[in-house]
Amino acid sequence: MLSKIQKWGNSQGIRIPKNLIENSHIKIGEEVSISVKNGQIIIEATHKIRDKYAIKDLVNKMPKDYELEEENWGSPSGKEVW
């Protein structure tokens, strides 16, 4: 598949066809890592959406002995329905 590098403002860009995006499992708005290796441009998914954390990274940071517990937020103060 051929594409063309085009000038966009002070940058250059390339359009990536929808089927390539879908096959790569990259989502619109997702951060990607771009690097060059052996003269080839490599685009890799980071699975981070707009500067937010990837869930896999957050789970990996949890202590191995972590146990869930219910948080007490106090009595209702408005018209909450429980």
C-alpha positions as CSV (number, residue, x, y, z in Angstrom):
1,M,0.0,0.0,0.0
2,L,1.4,3.4,-0.9
3,S,0.8,6.7,0.9
4,K,2.4,10.1,0.6
5,I,4.1,12.3,3.2
6,Q,2.3,15.7,3.2
7,K,3.0,19.0,4.9
8,W,0.5,19.9,7.7
9,G,1.4,23.3,9.2
10,N,5.0,23.2,10.4
11,S,5.0,19.4,10.5
12,Q,4.7,16.5,8.1
13,G,2.1,13.8,8.2
14,I,0.9,10.6,6.6
15,R,-2.6,9.3,6.4
16,I,-3.0,5.7,7.7
17,P,-5.8,3.8,6.1
18,K,-8.6,2.6,8.4
19,N,-8.0,-1.1,7.8
20,L,-4.3,-0.7,9.0
21,I,-5.4,1.0,12.1
22,E,-8.0,-1.6,12.9
23,N,-5.6,-4.5,12.2
24,S,-3.0,-2.9,14.5
25,H,-5.5,-2.5,17.4
26,I,-4.7,1.2,17.7
27,K,-7.5,3.4,18.8
28,I,-8.2,7.0,17.6
29,G,-6.6,9.4,20.1
30,E,-4.2,6.7,21.4
31,E,-0.6,7.6,22.0
32,V,1.9,5.8,19.7
33,S,5.6,5.4,20.0
34,I,7.5,6.3,16.8
35,S,11.0,5.2,16.2
36,V,13.5,4.5,13.4
37,K,15.3,1.2,13.0
38,N,17.4,0.3,10.1
39,G,16.0,3.2,8.1
40,Q,12.4,2.1,8.7
41,I,9.8,4.1,10.6
42,I,8.2,2.0,13.3
43,I,4.9,3.0,14.9
44,E,3.9,1.0,18.0
45,A,0.8,1.2,20.2
46,T,1.4,2.3,23.8
47,H,-2.3,1.6,24.7
48,K,-2.5,4.9,26.5
49,I,-5.3,7.2,25.6
50,R,-4.5,11.0,25.6
51,D,-1.9,11.0,28.3
52,K,-3.8,8.6,30.6
53,Y,-2.3,5.5,32.0
54,A,-2.6,2.1,30.5
55,I,-4.6,-0.2,32.8
56,K,-2.0,-3.0,32.4
57,D,0.7,-0.6,33.7
58,L,-1.5,0.4,36.7
59,V,-2.3,-3.2,37.6
60,N,1.4,-4.2,37.4
61,K,2.2,-1.5,40.0
62,M,-0.3,-2.9,42.5
63,P,1.3,-4.7,45.5
64,K,1.1,-8.5,45.1
65,D,-0.6,-8.7,48.5
66,Y,-3.3,-6.1,47.7
67,E,-6.7,-6.9,49.0
68,L,-9.9,-5.1,48.1
69,E,-11.9,-3.3,50.8
70,E,-15.0,-1.2,50.9
71,E,-14.5,2.5,51.3
72,N,-16.7,4.4,53.8
73,W,-17.7,7.7,52.2
74,G,-19.9,8.7,55.2
75,S,-23.6,9.4,55.4
76,P,-25.5,10.7,52.4
77,S,-25.6,14.5,52.3
78,G,-28.0,15.2,49.5
79,K,-30.6,13.4,47.5
80,E,-28.5,10.2,46.9
81,V,-30.5,7.0,46.5
82,W,-28.8,3.9,47.9
